[in-house]
Structures are given as C-alpha cells and as structure tokens.
Amino acid sequence: MAGSYTVRQCDYAAGNGHHDFQWQAAGVPTVDPHAGSGCGEFGLAVRNGGGGTQRTYPSGAYGGWFAYAPNGTVITSFSGAFGVLEGSCCVSGMASYAEATQTHDGQGLRAYLFQGHLGNDSWYAPSGLQGPVGRGWSSSTSGFDAKRVGFHLRCGPGFSCSQGIYGDLRLRGRSFDFTLRDDAAPSVGDPVGTLTTGGWVRGLRTLAFPAHDAGGGLATVEAAFDTGVVLGSPSGCTVVAGRYARLQPCPSARTGDWTVDTSHLPDGGRHLHLRATDAGGATTTRTVAAYVDNGAPQAPRDVSVAGGEGWRAENDFELAWTNPGGQHAPIALARWRACRVDAPPAASECVNGARSAADVTTSGPIVVPGAGEWEVRAWLTDAVGNGDPATASDPRRLRFDPDPPEIRILPEEAGVPARFVVAVSDLSGLAGGSIELRRQGTDGWVELATQLSAGTLTGELETSRPLAGGVYDVRVRAVDAAGNRTEAHGVRAFADPVPPPFDLSRLDHLLLGQGEPLSWAPRPIVHGPARVTMTARVRTARHSATRRRAIRRGRRPAWRDVRRLTIPGGRPVRFHGRVGRPVPRAGKLVEVQAHFRGRWRTISVVRSRRGGRWRFAYRFRAATRRATYTLRARAPVEAGYPFSAGVSRPVRVTVLAARR
C-alpha cells in the first residue's frame, strides 16, 4: 500500500512561500535565527548570536532550521539551495551543516548534505554571480530513510567555541525538494445517508462516508457505482504550481458527502465502491450495496370483479388480480378509481380508494356513490412510492341496482280479456316474473304462461285451462338482474265462460283419391278410386256454441276428430284445412310435416288463401308393403300473422301395397 509523493517548498520564483521548517536551538548562549528569515530570495537564515558582542558557546550548542516527516511517512530524498557567509576572523570552533537523520531526535544514523564553508559567493544573491549552492541527500546512497532534515550552525563536540566582537557566521537555505514515502494506508468508515439504508430507494438520496489517513493525508475521496458513474470530491491538498507544498499536503480526515439522483442509475441492486486515496497514491476501497428502483410497476394482470360483473343489489365490490413479474421494489399499495359509465365529462362522478399490504392482490371493499354502471381501474405502487395511473389495468364494470322493479298492470285489451300485460321499469332489467290468478273466495292461485320482452311481462291463459267467469285477484311478481324482487296486485272480472287465447291452425280436412264418398268407420279402409271427405265437429269441454263463434271470428284454429285413415298405395291424397284469422293479404305459410327417423320433418310448404284455407296433394308411391305414416300441419311464426307457432293434432295414414 506504500506510495511516494514529492513536495516543493520555499520557492520564491514560483511564489511558493510554504515551508515546514521549525527553528530549533540548544546551549547557552544560543545561535540566533537571522533577522528577516523567510521564503524570499535569501530564504531561511541562521547567524551567530549577539551581533557586535563577544561570546563563548559550549560544546554542541547549535541553532538552525529542521523539518520532520509526518507520522506514517519517511523522507527518502531531500535537496535545497544553501549559502554561507563567514567573516575573516573572530569565530572559532563553529561550522555550518546540512544533514539528514534517521530519527526525529537526530539519533541513529546521520548523513550530511554538506559540512563547513560553501564559499562567501554562495551567500550573495541576487547578484547573479553565484548564489546558493545546491546540495542533496538520498536514502539510496546513505542506506537509511530519514525522519528529519535540517541545516544549522553548531559548536563542534569536545571543545568550546568563541566569537569575537567582529565575528560573523551566517547560513541560509531555500528551494527545498522532498520525496516522502507514505507507509500508512487510508481508512474508509461506514457510509451514512439515505442511499445505503439497505432497502429500495428512488429519487434524490444522500450519501456520506468518513475517511482518514495518518501519513501524507487524503488526496481524494470518491464513490464509484458499478455503472461507471463516479462521485468525486474536490481536493483539499496544498498545491502550488502543480506541486505539493507541504510535507503533509492533504488533510488527514475527510468526509465524502453527496446528493445522488438515482434516476440516472439503472433499476436494481447496485454495487457502490467507496474509495479513499492518500497523497502517496495508496487507495483503500469499501464496497456497499444500494438498491435503486425508479420505475412504476406494470399494470395488474387478469383483473376480475369478485362475483362477476353482473348486476347486484349490494353496494359491495372488490377487484382481484395477479401482480406483474419483473419487480425490483416489492409491491406495497394498490390504488383504484371508479367512474360512472357514460357520464358527461363535465359532470363525471368518480371515487378513489387504496389498499396497503405486502404484495397486495385485492382492492379491498369498493363502494360506489350511487346506482348504475361504473368503470373501475386499478394500478400498483411499490414500497418506495413508484406508481403511475398511466399503468392502470383495463376497465372492469361494477353494476349496482339496489331498487326493485317498478311494475304496473296495464288495462285489459279490448276483446282480449285472457291476456295480461304488465309494464316493468328497472335499471338492471327484468330477469323473470310471474302472473297469477285466483278467483275471489278461493285459495288456489293459477300461474299463467308468461313472456318477457323489453319493458313488459305478458301472460295468457293456456288453451287447455279455460276459466269460469267471475272476479279474479291478479298477483304479479318480478325480479330484476340484480335479484331485487317486487310484487303488485290487481283485480280483473271475466264473463262466463272465459275463452282460451288464440291457438294455431289444425289439420282441417282429408281428401282421399277421387270418387264417391265412403261412410265413416273408426279405421276406414278404402279400396279402389274413391273420394272421401271427413269433417269433425268443434267442441270444448263445456260450451260448443262458444267454440263455433270463435272459429267464425278467426280467433283460433279448429281441429278434427279424424285420427287414422287406410288407403291403397299409389293413390293421391289431398290434405286441406284452414288457419285461424286474421290472415295476411298474401296468405299464411303452412308446413306439412311427417314423422320419421325419430323427429318431425317438413315434406312440403304451401301458402293459404286470404281466407285461411290451404290445400296439398301427395302420392305415396314408395309403398311396396303396408306402412303407416304420421303427418301434421304446422303454422310457423310469420311477420304480419298475430299468432305464435303451433301445430295440428297428428293424423295417421295407413297405406296398403299398390295393386299390380
């Protein structure tokens, strides 16, 4: 870890007035510093004391300028420019010296840069004639590293020295160069600040760490990220003309202190190298971790509404989702915003909420401000506060309807007392309902077959369940898409009897072959050419006359008592009948169907006349043996025809093998 550095001091030509020499003297009387000593042209100077007095110096007495290597360093070379002025008489036993010693106290090994007289011309300057004389020392030639260097006047050991009244001895030095080796490595302390807390960080953060050096001091402190970003600190070293100017040129303690914009760093765990470098170039590094995350989490995935997005009567919703992968800082907060659907921008209604939890995957309860449809989106925030509404999820629907349907039984249609129409008004829409009748004075309710359409609930009496006349209680129940239920009551009176509602046309006539009519038999068998016409009477369970009036009015179809016929094969069979009126101007479509292979199949389609009558002829050519066929007529739903689809009762036709 050792490194070397050089120091330049007391260089008047470069304007360097720094020096680390200290005056030091011993003995009585002492040698005095020269008046005006400094780092000017003459430099630091020494002269015998007393000036114009007579003195005697004890053995070893001295006075001079000395520089000491800082702790943790040694001097490996030293040089300077020195000058001497010595009078021609009156000073004995004293001499000038420049030396390097192994220890601070001058003990141990010693090496001289010079001893004695350098020539009086070395004193005078700036005369331009000679000036100071350069002298130097190096550990490579002396064999030791020095802790002290200096120049001084000294009385030699073992005898006393004297000075007459006119005695004069002077010594000066300047333009010093040192080379020092720094053997003490710098140290780096624990970092402080908000960047290296051990958790995830974002935005502007602080970083500081202390550093120390016992040698030449700290030249630089810096923090270097593994991305190449380096945070440096200005040098506090004493430098003149590009050279160190003090033996300890840099401070022994420094603190690196920065504000770090982490947005300039990639997200993730980062290595941060804290470095301290001393004046000799030795570097100590300490590596710590910083966890940086400046990016908002991605949108939640697979967002759904608990219980589905259908209508509900309770104002209690919740979102659930799967958190996205690739996170750095963990997700810690979920925010949501719900706004009314299709609300004008100026009058938009919105409500916000949030839920805080580690790795949160649900929104918590959501309560919307009022009934209706709302769109809700969710977005995520991580543990360091990164969150962006722009990363919100796709919208989901919250549908809230706390109110039951409003129902109103409409007045009876003229001439159609068996039909009930109920107007329904509801936010979420009608999902189901029932219409029931109960003759006053009785206990049992009769439920009508009902149909739902936009805004209405319609019920009709079944054809097989006519009601007796009288006054009936009407009860209507309705349930909407949110599950809200309501009930309404009314009263309706019926004449006696109550006719059933319209039905569809039934098979009316069978015309078999050509020829004379045959008499009726339960299972008539026709041999040879013959024309057979069979007509059934129309009956109800209670009132035949009422049924015949209904047929004449065209309110419902008729059906016949003919159930089964037997004919020879190959003969043409004509079917005809009549559908219920009113009939469209262009007539009504009628499907003739046969039952085979397990289901009813249409074998022909005909159109009735305007009065409702229709005809169809068919020849059973494939009869090679006796076979029975089942047929019926079907009136499908058709625009302009006011009845639902219906069919006649089936008719069975037995066909004998054709005669050869």
Buried (B, 14 or more C-beta within 10 A) or exposed (E): BBBBBBBBBBBBEBEBBBBBBEBBBEBEBBBBBBEEBBBEEBBBBBBBBBEEEEBEBEBBBBBBBBBBBBEBBBBBBBBBBBBBBBBEEBBBBBBBBBBBBBBBEBEEEBBEBBEEEBEBBBBBBEEEEBBBBEBBBBBEEBEBBBBBBBBBBBBBEEEBBBBBEEBBBBBBBBBBBBBBBBBBBBBBBEBBBBBBEEEBBBBEBEBBBBBBBBBBBBBBBBBBBBEEBEBEBEBBBBBBEEBBBBBBBBBBBBEBBBEBEBEEBEBEEBEBBBBBBBBBBBBBEBEBEBBBBBBBBBBBEEBEBEEEEEBBBEBEBBBBBEBBEEBBBBBBBBBBBBBBEEBEEEEEEBBEBBBEEEEBBBBBEBEBEEBBBBBBBBBBBBBBBBBBEEBBBEBBBBBBBBBBBBBEBEEBEEEBBBBBBBEBEBBBBBBEBBBBBBBEEEEEEBEBEBEBEEEBBBBBBBBEEBBEEBEBBBBBBBBBBBBBBBEBEBEBEBEEBBBBBBBBBBBBBBBBBEEEEBEEEEEBEBEEEBBBEBEBEBEBEEBEEEBBEBBEEBBBBBBBEBEBBBBBBBBBBBBBBBBBBBBBEEBBBBBBBBBEEEEBEEBEEBEBEEEBBBBBEBEBEEBEEEBEBBBBBBBBEBEEBEBBEBBBBBBBBBBBEBEE
